[in-house]
């Protein structure tokens, strides 16, 4: 049976690969479900805040952020915000865009 030596390693690896794929698929589904639940909670919180007339506090604007924003350098303003606050990219982008809207810059 020359040329058949690949069958044994393949037969051993196939069940292992199937288990890995099933576990990875389950984790992705869990992450998707968590993201969906978080979005629903955020939506409900937004409705409650609107109903109560509560506004989200303005983000603090470090000096360099405002300077870059006033100069029209939105990307640099986001970088400065991240550097000053340690915020993630999405949080910094949202904060800078909110600052721009509040000041009529964007």
WOHU-V338161 format. One record per residue. OMEGA is omega in degrees with one decimal (none if undefined). Layout:
OMEGA
OMEGA
This chain:
179.2
178.1
-178.2
-176.6
178.3
-175.0
-177.4
178.6
178.8
-179.4
178.5
-176.0
-176.3
178.7
178.4
-179.6
178.2
177.5
179.3
179.2
179.1
179.4
-179.8
178.1
178.5
178.4
179.5
178.9
177.9
179.2
177.7
179.6
179.1
178.6
178.9
179.3
178.9
178.2
179.2
178.3
179.1
178.5
179.1
178.0
177.3
178.5
178.5
179.8
177.6
-179.3
-178.7
-178.6
-179.7
177.7
176.5
-178.2
177.9
175.9
176.7
-177.6
174.7
-176.4
-178.8
179.5
178.9
179.2
-179.2
179.7
178.8
178.1
178.8
-178.1
-174.9
-178.6
178.3
177.2
177.8
178.0
179.5
178.9
179.4
-179.5
-176.3
-172.8
-176.1
-178.3
174.7
-176.3
-178.0
-179.9
179.8
179.0
179.4
-178.9
-179.5
177.5
176.6
177.7
-179.6
178.7
-178.4
-179.1
178.0
-177.9
-175.1
none
